[in-house]
Amino acid sequence: MDLRQRLAQGEDLTGLFVKTPATELVEVLALSGLDFICLDTEHAAFDRRSRDQCLALARALDLPALVRVAHTAQAEILQALDGGAVGVVMPHVATAAMAADAARWCRLGDGGRGIAGSTRSAGLATRTMPEVLALPQPLVIAQIEEPSGVAEVEGIVATPGIDAVFIGAADLTVAYGVDSQAEPVVAEARRRIFDAAAKANMPVAVFLAAGSGIAGAREEGARLFFMSSDQGLLLAGARSLMKDSRGE
């Protein structure tokens, strides 16, 4: 069952942001039991080549890989999905119209993705056009991280082709002019997004720095957990080793 189907059928899914463009890292993470990884091409040093190599290995190892595109644009989405990503996270979706455009760009057809049988997603010229058209649809996640997106969240979650919304809590915090996610204005924005998504029966994704936050986020209504990053895990592990070595 693909990632989108699993989410639609009510499963909670846990993954990890990957910020280091290295196939060796993908190989290790494929042994972890994670539901997915997400290559963060928005905030990390991926170029098209390194993204393609990581997607190829993830696909070969049956590790579902999402891509957070650098910006919500048709070419970015096309290249990620052609490369074999099972879905995309689209940053800064601030209006229902932006959500509709992005959802269309994730789908083959008029005004959407162009079809090319030579791509990895199409089987490198080994599939017929009917076979390509019958492939599972990508998971499409709209990230809401500005007050304008919160104001239009009801329209965003009602947009056909959007499968989940991602609360960009850090960006929302800065956009509201405060410096803590605990501020009431941020908490209210989160609540509005969760409420709108629940009414639309749409899953909500969140970022968590540690597994200890899963229970609270699940209670709020989250079902898709982006847990830290490869860099975060490496730093936490190294700090833990140093504490152990000092007897702390």
N, C-alpha and C positions, 0 to 999 in steps of 0.2 A: 504494500500500500504506500502511495507517495505521501510526502509531507503535507500537502494541501488536504488530501483526503483524511489523513489522521487528525488534523486540526479540526476539520469540518465535522468529524464524527465524535468530537468531544475530548480527545486526548490532550493532556498537558504536554508541552514539548520544552526541552531544555537544550540550549546550545551555547556557543561561545563566539565572541568576536575574535577574528584573527587579524592582527595588525602587522605581522611580520611576513613579507612576501617570500616564503621559503617552502618548497615542496616537502622538505624533511619534516617540517612542523605538521603539515597536513597528514603525512604518513603516520606520525606518532598519534595524532588526535583520532585517526581512524580506529585506533585500538582502544579508545576510551569509553565507548558506549554512548557518547553524546548523540542526541537526536539529530543535531545539525551543527554546522559551523557557518559563520557569516564573514566573508572577506570584506573588510572595511576599507573600500577604496575611496571613501569620502575623507577619512581622517588619517590614512596611513599611506605609505610610500609604494603602493602598487602602481605599476604601469600596465599597459594592455598585455604585454608578454608575460609578466609574472602572474597576473590574474589568470591568464589562460592556462599556464602551467599548473597552477594550484587547482583550478577547476578540473583539468584533465585527470590529475591524480585522485582528487576526491571522487570523481565519477568512477574511476577504475577500482577504487576501494570501497565503493558503495557507501560513501559518507555524504549525505545530502548537504549541498553547499548553496547558501544564499549569497547574494552580493548586495551590500549597501552601496549604491551607485554614488559617484562623486557629486552629482546633482541630478534632479529629476528632469531628464531630457531624453528624447527619443533615441538618439544615437547611443547614449550610455546604456539604456535598457536593452536595446537590440544586441549590443556586443556582449553584455553579460549573459543574456539568455542563449544567444548563439553559441557561446563558449561552454554551455552545459550547466549553468546555474539552474537550480530547481525553483528559484524565486528571487525576488528583489525587494529590498527595503528602500523606499524612496524618501529622501530627506525633505524637510521644509514644505510639506504639503499644506498649504495655507488656505485653500479654498476648495469647494466642491468641484469647481471647473477644473482645477489642477488635478484633482483625484480622477476625474473622468478622462482627462487626457492621458494620464499615466496608465490607467487601467487599459485603455485602448491600445497604447503602445506596447503593452505586454502580450497582446493577442494578435495572432495572424489574421490578416484580412484588410479590408478597405480602411485606410487611414491608420492602420496599426503596423505591426512588424512586417517587414518584408520576409519572404520565404526564400531560403537557399538550401538546396539539398546537400551542398558540400560541407555544411557546418557540423560541428560535433553534436549539437542537439538534434540534428536531422539524421545522424548516423553516418556521417562522412560519405554521402552519396550511396548508401546501401539500402535506403528505404524509398518506397514509392511516395508520391505526393499524398495519396489517401492515408498511408501509414503515418506520415508526418502530421497530417491534420488530426489524426486520432490520438496523438500523444497526450499525456496528462497536461492540463493547463498549469502554468507556473503559479506559485504562491505570491500574492501581491500584497505588500504591507505598506501602508501610508504612515509616515512618521509625522506626528503633530508636535510642533515645538515652537510655535509663535502664538501670541494672543489671538491673531486673526484666525488661525486654525482651530483654536478652542471655540471661537465665536461661530464657526461654521461646522463644528464637529457633527451636528445632526445631519447635515447634508453630505458630509464626507462618508459617514458610516452607511448612508443610504445609497451610495454610488455603486451601481452594478460593476462587478469585476474587482472590487476591493475586498480582500479576504480577511484583513486584520488591520488594526491601528496600533501604532507604537507610540507610547508616551515619551517624548524627548524631554525628560524632567529637568536636566541641567540647562538646556537651551531655554526652556520656559522660565526657569528661575532668573536667568540673566535678562531675558526679554521683558520680564515684569519689573526689572530694576531692583531686585533683591539679591542677597548673596547666600541664601539657604533654602534648600528644598522644603524645609519645615515651615516656611512662612505661610500664613493663611491663604494668600492669593494663589500660591502654587498648589496647595492642598485643594482649594476649591476648583482649580482648573482640572486637576486629576479626577476629582469627583465627577465633574461634568462629563469628561471623556468616558469614564467608566459607566456612568448612567446612560449616556447616549448609546454606547456600544452594547450594553445589556439589553436595551429596548430593541435594538436592531439584531440581536442574537449574533453579534460579531465579536470574535476573540480580541483580547487586548494583550499587547506585548509590552514588557518593561525591561529595563536594564537594571541589574543588581550586581553590586560589587562582591557579594559573598552569598553562599548558600543559605546562611542564616536568615536572609531576607525573604526567602521563597514563601514561607508560611503566611507572613503578613501580606505579601503581594497577592497571593492566591485568595486570601480572605477579602481583599479589595475587589477581586474579580479578574485578576490576570491569569492567563493560561499559556502564555508564550514567554519563556524566560531567557534573556540574553545575559549569560553569566560572565561578568568581568571580561577578560581578554587573555590571550596568550602572554602578553607582557605583564598583566596583573598577576597571573598565576606564577610566573617566573619570579617576579619581585617578592610576592608573598612567601614563596618557597625558600628563596635565598635569605630573607629576613628571619624566617623560622629556624633555618639552619644556624644562623649567627646567634640567635637567642639560645639555642640548645648548646652551642659551643661555649657560651659564656655562663651556662648554668642558670639562665634567667627563667 
